[in-house]
Amino acid sequence: MRTPTKAAVFFLFLVFSVPVVWADKYDDAIKIFKNAGESGTFFENSYGYALFPSIGKGGIGLGGAYGEGRVYTAGVHVGDTSMTQVTVGWQLGGQVYSQIIFFQDQRAFDEFSGGNFEFGAQATAVAITAGASATASTTGSSAGLSGGKNNANTVGNYQKGLAVFSVAKGGLMYEASIGGQKFNYTPK
């Protein structure tokens, strides 16, 4: 065997013989929300949830956000979802955040998974923060970098069968805007 071929075979042997220990972004996001105060209690009493590990948001006058996620019931991945958001108003900056939407019961899950679901301009999300200024809502507000997301405190409850939490991952966004979030669901 030629030396380059031996090296390639050895490399493939190493790659496929060593167990893969890469972190899963969904597992990491679940841990953050489970360890962040009150949002952790929702895992025990909700019918299910939609989890978005990373949503990117930005704007200068006109803004938008997009993220992809998974939907779970009883802790089992049952489908995939995506979120888009368009905002209009004074805004400047960019931000990345995680978001989780808990479904109180099957009715709330069915509404979310029944096709295209939208949060109106009045739906709000509880921002999980620790030591840094951050708020989030679909009505638009300001957000900054969340400092100790593993020891954060939250306050939230169900509104119309949904409870929404977000945690800032990075960036800085100043805004006073109006917009709404639209979700698409695809069963697994």
Secondary structure, 3 states (H helix, E strand, C coil): CCHHHHHHHHHHHHHHHCCCCCCCHHHHHHHHHHCCCCHHHHHHHCCEEEEEEEEEEEEEEEEEEEEEEEEEECCEEEEEEEEEEEEEEEEEEEEEEEEEEEECCHHHHHHHHCCCEEECCCCEEEEEECCCCCCEECCCCCECCCCCHHHCECCCCCECCEEEEEEEEEEEEEEEEEEEEEEEEEEC
